[in-house]
Structures are given as structure tokens and as C-alpha cells.
Amino acid sequence: MITADGAYAARLARDPRSDAWFPERWTLGGPEPYAVPLPVHQPEEPGTEVQPMGDGRVLVRRVTQGRHAFSLLYPTGPGTGELPLGAVECPDDDTRLRLLPPAPCGQRAYALAAGRYSTAVWLVAGGGFGPEHVAEIPGRCSGGVWLDRTGRMLALDREVAGRTKSLVVDLERGGEVTPLLQITAGSDDRLLLADMDSGLVLISSDAPSPGTPRLGWGVLGSTLPVRFPESLRLPGCTLTPFAIQPGQILLPELCAVALRIDGPYGTWVGSWRPAERRLHQLAAPEGWLAGSGRWTPDGVLRLPYATGTVPCGVAHLTPPIVRPPDERPPVTTPAARPVPLQQAPLDRLVTK
């Protein structure tokens, strides 16, 4: 997992000698990446979650006797310092708690506790008095995409009556909920990624082919329909977008999107732009921490990897740019309805 500004990353690493798990912080903002191990007095469980903070500390979530305990780890000379933050206790065994993606501000961290009938959002780091309950949303929610740089607007995917739709939760207004994405009444529509500079969003929906999710794209605040290009279909493979090129103000069609491609012969990388008519397929570096990476504003894809000889490395890929001869976005199959973002309180936060 990588911070929103790309300065730090964190992962749960394994000691090849003792087979023990421990958190590891990667520093990516300097001229050369390097890793700092953060072991504590006992090994971590394989299911421990880790998340980098903007100041270089690493948040850990551990499950202890049904309670989710949170701590911040940081290097202290030869050892590891630990600041306990408190714990969250889930009401029943059906509730699933996990960390949300790093907040854009880098100063706070949130967790999502999805229960049988409702979903809670918890502020687990960056508050004043331990974990704080900040929102309760009716229904079972999943996903989690930040829509602004302050960490106020959070997009979630909520399942109601067997159908999934995306909504926006305003964390500064007591968890006020507004609709975000509905292609058709009977479709499952999920928001996968959003870019704050261009407004480009990547979605998954089965509206064009019921029962079969497809990748599509749209623009926050736009009344144009979501499009589902054929270039984002790869038979026998699963495509998962994980990064959008930043810095493309008012140019969503030119933003590069990085995708993880899982197929019968392994995992590799895809690069795609709305203005192009093709998906570029690229070999992933050996030891790639699959599904993680970040674009630079000038179109270089940085992929973290770890091998026996390079325990902390970043590969730089520069996918080709192939624009259509007429320089216009390709004609794709639109959905029945646009992303209805004009219904959400986002007008002052996103690009029209």
C-alpha cells in the first residue's frame, strides 16, 4: 500500500530465516528507495493489515480476541517504537472490518466495518482520543475511493436488495449520504478509482451485459454517459485498475490508467487511456507487489518490487502513447444513464 503522495509504502514482509512476519516501511520519495524493517516483540499474524502514514509511521491493525487493535510503528535507532491507538470491537461475527485506502491528507486513517444491516466508518488514526465512530450507513458497504484531497468525501459501494450502487459519504456532516452512480435500476455499479485532477473515474458495471461485470469510464460532474470500451475486455483475464495518472487538469481522456491483469499464465501490467483504442500489455518486474504502483504526472509508471537480491526496488515503465489520427476519443458503447454526480455535493470539489 502506498501513500497518496507516493512518498511511503508499507507491506507485511516475511523473514526467510525465521519465517516470521513483520511490518516494513518503504521510503519512495528520495533518489533511491529503501526499506526499514519494523519488527516488534513478537511476530505478526499473516492477516495483520499495514498502512503507511504521511509522516513515515506505519499503522497496523491486529485482531486480538475479536477486537481490532490499532498501533503506529516507527523506527527508533536499532529498535521499533510503538504507539497504541486503541481498539474497535465488532458487534457480531458477521461484521468485517478492514482499513480503507490511505487518506489523501496523509494525516488520518480510516477503517470500514461492514455489518449485516449497516456499515460503520471509524477514524482509527489522526483523531484526538483513539478510534472514533464518524459515520453509520444503512446497508452493507464495500469498496472505498476518496473523492477530494482533504479526506472528506468517501465513495462506497452499498448492497441493497441484492443490487450494488455507489454512494458518497460526507465525513464532515455526520456521514450524510448521497447517490453517486446508478447506470440502470437492475445493474450492479461500483466505483473503482477516481482522479481528483482530471475527474476521470473507472467503474465496474454489468449494465451493458447483465450478469457479466465490465470496466467503464466517466468523468466526475459530467452529464456525458459512462462508456464501456472493447479495449478493456480481455477474454479469459481479469482486469483491475489500480492507478490513474495525476496532473492532467481538464484532460481526463489523456490520463493513463494502470491495470493489474490476471490470466491463466500469471499476472502482468496493462496501460490504457480513454483517448486510445487499445490496451498496452507490459511485463511486470520480477517480485512485483502485484496491484500496487503509482504514475508520475509525466506518464512514468513506478512499480514497487522485492526479490532475493533486491529487497526494495522500484521499476519504471513508460508505456507508449498511441493517439487516434483525428485526436478524438474513440466511439464506445454508452450506458443508459450518466454518472449522476450532479446529485452529490461535489460541485466545488471536482472538475466539470
C-alpha positions in Angstrom: 0.0 0.0 0.0 1.3 3.4 -1.0 0.5 6.9 0.5 -1.5 9.2 -1.7 1.6 11.4 -2.4 3.8 8.4 -3.2 6.4 9.2 -0.6 6.0 6.0 1.5 4.7 2.4 1.2 4.3 -0.4 3.7 3.9 -4.1 3.5 3.9 -7.2 5.7 7.2 -8.9 5.0 8.5 -12.4 5.9 11.9 -13.2 7.3 13.3 -16.1 5.2 15.4 -17.3 8.1 12.8 -17.5 10.9 9.6 -17.5 8.7 8.2 -14.7 10.9 6.1 -11.8 9.6 6.9 -8.2 10.4 5.9 -4.7 9.1 8.2 -3.0 6.7 8.2 0.7 5.6 9.5 1.7 2.2 10.7 5.2 1.5 10.0 6.1 -2.1 10.4 9.9 -2.2 14.2 10.0 -2.3 16.6 9.3 -5.1 16.8 5.6 -4.2 14.1 3.5 -2.5 15.0 1.8 0.8 13.2 -0.4 3.3 13.1 -0.1 7.1 12.0 -3.3 9.0 9.7 -2.6 11.9 9.6 -5.8 14.0 8.1 -5.7 17.5 8.5 -8.0 20.4 6.5 -10.8 18.7 5.9 -11.8 15.1 2.8 -10.5 13.3 0.0 -12.8 12.2 -0.3 -13.2 8.4 -3.6 -11.3 8.4 -2.3 -8.2 10.0 -3.0 -5.1 7.9 -0.4 -2.4 7.5 -0.8 1.1 6.1 1.8 3.9 5.6 1.1 7.4 7.0 2.3 10.6 5.5 4.9 11.2 8.3 6.6 7.9 7.7 5.0 6.0 10.5 3.2 2.7 9.8 -0.3 1.9 11.0 -1.0 -1.8 11.9 -4.3 -3.5 12.6 -4.2 -6.7 14.6 -7.1 -8.9 15.6 -6.9 -10.0 19.3 -9.8 -12.0 20.9 -12.3 -10.5 18.4 -11.1 -6.9 18.9 -9.3 -4.9 16.2 -6.3 -3.2 17.8 -4.5 -0.3 16.1 -0.9 0.9 16.7 1.5 3.2 15.0 5.1 1.9 14.4 8.2 4.0 13.8 11.9 3.3 13.8 13.9 4.2 17.0 17.5 3.6 16.3 18.1 -0.1 16.3 14.5 -0.9 17.5 10.9 -0.2 16.8 8.7 2.3 18.7 5.0 1.5 19.1 2.2 3.9 19.9 -1.1 2.0 20.8 -4.2 3.9 19.5 -7.0 1.8 21.0 -9.3 -0.9 19.6 -12.6 -1.4 17.8 -14.9 -4.2 18.8 -17.3 -5.5 16.2 -20.8 -6.3 17.3 -21.1 -9.7 15.8 -19.2 -12.4 13.8 -20.8 -11.2 10.5 -19.1 -7.8 10.7 -15.9 -7.5 8.6 -13.5 -4.7 9.4 -10.7 -3.5 7.2 -8.6 -0.4 6.6 -9.7 2.0 3.9 -7.2 3.2 1.3 -4.8 5.9 2.6 -6.5 9.3 3.1 -5.2 11.9 0.7 -4.1 14.2 3.5 -1.8 11.6 4.9 -2.6 12.5 8.5 -5.6 10.3 9.2 -6.6 6.7 8.6 -10.0 5.2 8.5 -11.5 1.7 8.7 -14.7 0.3 7.3 -16.8 -2.2 9.5 -19.4 -3.8 7.2 -22.1 -5.5 9.2 -25.2 -7.4 8.3 -27.5 -4.4 8.3 -25.3 -1.3 8.4 -21.7 -0.2 7.9 -19.6 1.9 10.2 -16.7 4.2 9.3 -14.1 4.6 12.0 -11.3 7.2 12.3 -8.6 5.0 13.7 -5.5 7.3 13.4 -5.2 11.0 13.5 -8.0 11.7 15.9 -7.7 13.0 19.4 -9.0 10.2 21.7 -8.4 6.8 20.0 -10.7 5.3 17.4 -13.7 7.5 16.7 -17.0 6.4 15.1 -17.7 9.0 12.4 -20.4 7.6 10.2 -23.1 4.8 10.1 -24.5 3.9 6.7 -27.6 1.7 6.4 -26.8 -1.5 4.3 -23.6 -3.5 3.8 -20.9 -1.5 2.1 -17.6 -2.3 0.3 -15.0 -0.5 -1.8 -13.7 2.8 -0.7 -12.5 5.7 -3.0 -11.5 9.2 -1.9 -13.0 12.0 -4.0 -11.2 15.1 -2.6 -7.8 16.0 -1.2 -8.9 16.6 2.4 -10.3 13.2 3.1 -13.9 14.4 3.5 -15.8 12.8 0.6 -15.6 9.0 0.5 -17.3 6.9 -2.2 -18.6 3.4 -1.1 -20.4 0.6 -2.9 -23.6 -0.3 -1.0 -25.6 -3.5 -1.5 -29.4 -3.2 -1.1 -32.0 -5.8 -2.1 -29.3 -7.7 -4.0 -28.1 -4.8 -6.1 -24.9 -2.7 -5.6 -24.8 1.1 -6.2 -22.1 3.6 -5.4 -22.8 6.5 -3.0 -20.9 9.4 -1.4 -20.4 9.7 2.4 -19.7 13.2 3.7 -17.5 12.5 6.8 -17.7 16.1 8.0 -21.5 16.1 8.0 -22.2 13.1 10.2 -22.0 10.6 7.4 -24.5 12.3 5.1 -25.2 10.0 2.1 -25.9 11.0 -1.5 -26.2 8.8 -4.6 -23.2 8.7 -6.9 -23.6 6.0 -9.5 -26.6 4.2 -11.0 -26.4 3.0 -14.6 -29.8 1.2 -14.5 -32.1 0.2 -11.7 -31.2 -3.5 -12.0 -27.4 -3.3 -12.6 -24.5 -3.7 -10.1 -22.5 -0.5 -10.3 -19.2 0.0 -8.4 -16.7 2.9 -8.4 -13.1 1.5 -8.6 -10.9 4.6 -9.0 -11.2 8.3 -9.2 -8.6 11.0 -10.1 -9.0 14.4 -8.4 -7.1 16.4 -11.1 -8.9 15.3 -14.2 -12.2 13.9 -12.8 -11.6 10.6 -14.5 -13.4 7.6 -12.8 -13.1 3.9 -13.5 -16.2 1.8 -12.7 -17.4 -1.7 -12.9 -21.0 -2.5 -14.1 -23.0 -5.3 -15.6 -25.4 -2.8 -17.3 -24.1 -3.5 -20.8 -24.1 -7.3 -20.4 -26.3 -8.4 -17.5 -24.5 -10.8 -15.2 -21.1 -10.0 -16.5 -19.2 -7.0 -15.0 -17.4 -4.8 -17.4 -15.0 -1.9 -16.9 -16.1 1.5 -17.9 -15.0 5.2 -17.5 -16.7 8.5 -16.9 -15.9 12.0 -15.6 -16.9 13.4 -12.2 -19.5 16.1 -12.6 -20.1 15.4 -16.3 -23.5 14.7 -17.8 -21.9 12.5 -20.5 -22.7 8.8 -20.3 -20.3 6.2 -18.9 -18.5 4.3 -21.7 -17.5 0.7 -21.8 -14.7 0.3 -24.4 -14.0 -3.0 -26.0 -10.3 -2.4 -25.4 -10.9 -3.0 -21.7 -12.1 -6.5 -22.3 -9.6 -9.3 -22.4 -11.1 -12.8 -22.7 -10.0 -15.2 -20.0 -8.4 -12.5 -17.9 -9.4 -10.3 -15.0 -8.5 -6.6 -15.3 -8.2 -4.5 -12.1 -7.3 -0.8 -12.3 -5.0 0.4 -9.6 -3.6 3.8 -10.5 -4.5 6.9 -12.6 -2.0 9.4 -13.9 -2.3 12.7 -11.9 -1.8 16.2 -13.0 -3.9 16.1 -16.2 -6.1 19.1 -15.3 -9.3 19.1 -17.5 -7.8 16.2 -19.7 -9.5 13.0 -18.5 -9.3 11.4 -22.0 -5.5 11.7 -21.9 -5.0 10.2 -18.4 -3.1 6.9 -18.3 -4.7 4.1 -16.2 -2.6 1.2 -14.9 -4.3 -2.2 -14.6 -3.4 -5.4 -13.0 -4.1 -8.3 -15.4 -4.6 -11.8 -14.0 -4.7 -14.6 -16.6 -4.1 -18.3 -16.9 -0.3 -17.7 -17.3 0.3 -15.3 -14.4 0.0 -11.6 -13.6 1.2 -8.7 -15.7 0.5 -5.0 -16.2 -1.8 -3.1 -18.5 -1.8 0.6 -19.6 -4.8 2.3 -21.1 -6.0 5.8 -21.9 -9.6 6.8 -22.8 -8.4 8.6 -25.9 -6.7 5.4 -27.3 -8.3 2.4 -28.9 -6.0 -0.2 -27.4 -4.7 -1.8 -24.1 -1.0 -1.9 -23.9 0.2 -5.1 -22.1 3.5 -4.9 -20.3 5.6 -7.5 -18.4 5.6 -6.9 -14.7 9.0 -6.7 -12.9 10.1 -9.9 -11.0 8.8 -9.7 -7.5 6.2 -7.0 -8.3 4.0 -6.3 -5.3 1.1 -7.0 -7.6 -1.7 -4.4 -7.8 0.5 -1.6 -6.4 2.1 1.3 -8.2 1.8 5.0 -9.0 2.0 7.2 -12.0 4.2 10.3 -12.2 2.5 13.3 -13.8 4.6 12.9 -16.9 3.4 9.4 -17.6 6.0 7.1 -16.0 4.6 4.1 -14.1 6.5 3.3 -10.9 6.0 -0.3 -9.7 7.5 -1.5 -6.3 9.1 -5.0 -6.3 11.1 -7.2 -4.0 13.4 -10.1 -4.8 16.1 -12.1 -3.1 18.8 -9.8 -4.5 16.8 -6.5 -4.5 14.8 -6.4 -1.2 13.4 -2.9 -2.1 13.1 -1.8 -5.7 11.0 0.4 -7.9 10.7 -0.4 -11.7 10.0 2.5 -14.1 7.8 1.7 -17.1 7.0 4.2 -19.8 4.1 2.8 -21.9 3.7 4.1 -25.4 1.2 6.8 -26.3 -0.8 6.0 -29.4 -3.5 8.6 -30.3 -6.2 8.1 -32.9 -5.4 10.0 -36.2 -8.3 12.5 -35.5 -7.1 13.1 -31.9 -10.6 12.5 -30.6 -11.7 10.0 -28.0 -12.8 6.7 -29.5 -16.5 5.9 -30.1 -17.6 3.4 -27.4 -20.8 1.9 -26.2 -22.5 4.2 -23.7 -24.6 3.1 -20.8 -28.2 4.0 -20.4 -27.5 6.7 -17.8 -24.6 9.0 -17.0 -22.8 9.1 -13.7 -25.3 11.3 -11.8 -22.7 13.2 -9.9 -24.7 16.4 -10.1 -26.8 14.9 -7.4 -23.9 14.7 -5.0 -22.3 17.7 -3.1 -19.2 17.6 -5.2 -19.6 20.7 -7.5 -16.9 22.7 -5.8 -14.5 19.7 -5.4 -14.3 18.2 -8.8 -13.6 19.2 -12.4 -16.6 19.7 -14.5 
